Amino acid sequence: MVHGQIARSSSPRAALMTVFLVVLVDLVGFGIILPLLPFFASQFQAGPAAIGTLYAVYSFAQLVFSPLWGSLSDRIGRRPVMLISTFGSSLSYVLFVFSHSFWALFATRLLAGVMGGNISAAQSYVSDVTTPQDRAKGMGLIGAAFGIGFALGPIIASAMLHWAPVWGGWFEKNPYAAPGLAAGTLSFASFLLVLLKLPETVQKGSAPAAPSARRSVFGSAFWKEVFSGRDRHLPVLLGCVVLLSVGQSSLYSAFPLFCRDVLRLTPAQIGMEFGLMGIVAIFIQGGLIRVLVKRVGENALFLVGSILMTAGLAAIPFGGSFGGLTLILAVMSVGGSFNGPAIFSLVSKEAREGETGATMGLSQSSAGLGRVLGPVWGGALYSRGYFLPFVLTAALVALTIPAARFLAKGRGARPA
């Protein structure tokens, strides 16, 4: 649904590109910080388990707060939520620079996770300014922003760490200061984009007066609403979001260890493999997805994507070499680039009038749950056998294949 304010102030296409830039700039900052966490935390004598909590607390905070931000965006608008979250993210990165203990660092990741509501608000914005037929293309832009952020962020972080000794002074004493300040600057630039360029799409008074039952993931009313039967496809879709998120995030802990211990790859080669996945996401979700949706539709893309992702995950321990692993990761990334935009588009179509933000917040909360579980799951399985995290995670992701077939049959007679 396109609300009145967007029509008066800007074209939907221009607004869509602006929200893409907002998310992109913010996620490049996120990508800068992500690979630095283990090294920064090790300065405070943090062990592997403690370092793992830095990743988990961010996702856990998103799990709790994404539905809250989504519901709030239905009531007060997308712009205020995105302004608060982007400014808060910028603040978290500045605090990251000045962290002098593990718990201070932990607090910055908690704050960054709480402020992660800009993604659910951005997805709701995309839903506002696109038609149902174009919804997956819009969601693909958000996915492309993720791919670009994860591809560019580590490169920028590596470059700044390299130049820190050259700059000398404070930057030489604290090599993580420059990347942290760069991430904070990018998030603040995202804040300015929202403030100066992004029009509102939610009209005052358009949201329901009563609080949404989906506001709290820990409330009983939340779950009664989800499983009430009024949205019979929503529980299946959200379950698939969790499984796909576990599949992707399990790689954070297990994949680098496998590359180092089994294939004897260097850190630079491991970084190249992660960069490849980002490049595939950019290519598909940034452009090809719109052609594919027109030709085959979201349901078919979801099904094919799940098949390819399952096959790719299961094949990782049999890569055997850098080249073989690259080919396998390409297949897996194509699958993830298909089913990601498709499933979020399908979730958005289950939203009721005035509750798009709440529903997209719920989908982000589900993805957050997967990102909390995935690294723990992958690391625990890796300690018992290098092939287990990939084969067993593939078995979990394979459950989305019959779910995709069920959803395709169920939606076959429904209007898009």
Secondary structure, 3 states (H helix, E strand, C coil): CCCHHHHHHCCHHHHHHHHHHHHHHHHHHHHHHHHHHHHHHHCCCCCHHHHHHHHHHHHHHHHHHHHHHHHHHHHHCHHHHHHHHHHHHHHHHHHHHCCCCHHHHHHHHHHHHHCCCHHHHHHHHHHHHCCHHHHHHHHHHHHHHHHHHHHHHHHHHHHHHHHHHHHCHHHHHCCCHHHHHHHHHHHHHHHHHHHHHCCCCCCCCCCCCCCCCCCCCCCHHHHHHHCCCCCCCHHHHHHHHHHHHHHHHHHHHHHHHHHHHCCCCCHHHHHHHHHHHHHHHHHHHHHHHHHHHHHHHHHHHHHHHHHHHHHHHHHHHHCCCHHHHHHHHHHHHHHHHHHHHHHHHHHHCCCCCCCHHHHHHHHHHHHHHHHHHHHHHHHHHHCCCCCHHHHHHHHHHHCHHHHHHHHHHHHCCCCC
